[in-house]
């Protein structure tokens, strides 16, 4: 029996897709179900930002924040990133967790859980509508490889907020 050309092409495409999935070549499919965020300037007020975080299941939390609040969020994320890259407070057997937050802006908390060779980052986001905690990323400290939504959120904050300029006299 002779196969039709479109059937052969379909089989080849399926085999290629399965090979890529097996080799880990399709990370976008896994990310669609994982934690996500959306951070944009508020259309009604230029000095405010809308942040939405979803856990990948059904929980979604959103809030509107001022530029000053977002600056604090950026500082917290930067401190958590720096801490995650160090060996300080790394657990030798079991993971050891350190909380990084701001007293002035408790809406965003980052927990850094460290084992001997890796740091795991968790973000807790709280608004008047509730709170959500997501597995936000990890760092393999030995090779300084960073993965996850944590780094995407930090990058987005860096692009939206101008850097503070040093005053010159």
N, C-alpha and C positions, 0 to 999 in steps of 0.2 A: 504494500500500500504506500502510495506516495503522499508525503505530508505537504500541506500548503505552506508557502513561504512565510506568511504571517504567523503561523503556528510555530515554526522553527525560531523565528525572531522572538516570539513571546517566551519560548522555553529558554533561549539564550539570555534574555533579559532577567528571567526569574533566577537562573543559575548565578548570574553576575550579582544580582541583588543579595541572594543568600550568601555568596562568598564574601561580599563586602560586610554584611551584617555579622557574619561569623568572625571576620578579622577586625571588627570594631570600626569599620570605615563609614558607618552611618550614625554619627553621634547626634545629629539633628533630630532624629526620631526619638531618642531617649530624652533629649532636652525638652521636647514639647510637653512631656508629662511631668517634668520636674518643676521646681520653683521658678517663678517668673516675676518680673517687675516692669513697671512703666513709670518713668519720671519725666514730666514735662512742665514747662512754664504754664501757669494758670492763665487762661485766655482773658479772664475778667480783671486780673490785677498783675501787672508786670513784675512786681516784687514778691510774688507768691508762686509756689510750686506744688503740683499735684503728684503724690507718690502712691502707687498701688502695688501691693505685693500679694502674690498668690502662691499657695503651697504646692500646686500641681494636682491637687485633688479637687476639693470643692470650696476650700476656705480662701476668701479674698478680703483683704483689709485695705482701705484707702484713707488718705488724709491730705489736707492742704496745709502747707508750712511756709513760713516766711523765709526770706533769704538768710536772715541771721540763724534761724533754726537749721537750715540746710548746711550752713557753714559749720555748725556744731556737729551735724551728722558726718560731714566730711572729715573733721578732726578725729572723731571716734573711729571711723573706718581706717584712717591712716595710722592711728595708734595701734589698732588691732592688727593691721597688716605688718607693721614693724615688729610687734611682739610675736606674731606667728612665725616670723622668719628666724627668731633667735632660739637658742637652746635653753634660755631662762625658763625655769619652772616646768621643764619637760618631765613627764612621768617616766620612770624607768621600767616599771612593770605594767601598772594600770595607767590609764589616761588621767591627767591632772588638768582641771579646768579653771581658767581665770576669766573673770567678767570685766569687760571694758565698757564704760558708760560715762555719761556726763550728768552731774547733779543738776545742771541748768536745763537739760533737755532729755528727760527720761523716756521719750517715745521710741528711741532706738538704742538697743543693747546688743553688744556682740560678746558671745562666749567663745573663747579659744580653748579647745581641748587638745592637750599635747601628749603624744606618746614619744618614745625614744627617737623616732625618725620623721614624724609627721605631725602637722597641726591641722585640726578640723575646726571650721568656723561655723557658728550658728548665729543667725540674726533673729532677734525678737523685736517686733514692730508693734507698738501700741497706739491706738487712737481712741476717740470717744465711742467708736462703734465696736471695739474689741481688740484682741491681740492675736498675733500669729508668730510662731517660731518655725524657721526653716533651716534646713541643712544648706548652708550657703557656699561652701567650698572647702578646699583643703590645700595645704602646702606640703610638698615633699622637701623638707628643709635641706637635706644633703645636696640636692641638685637645684634648689631654689625654684622648683616648678610649682606654679600657682594655677588652680582650677576653680571654676564655679562662678555662680551669680554674684558673689561678694565682689569680685574684681570687676565685673561688668557694671555693677552699681557704683563702685568707686570711680571708675572711668567716666561714667555718665555725669556724676557730680563734678568731677574735674572739668569736664567740657562745658557744663552749664554755669559754673561759678568762676568768675575771674579770680586769679590769684591775688592775694593781698600784696600790695607793693610796699617796699620799704621806704620810709620817709627819709629824704636827704635834706641836709641843712646847708 
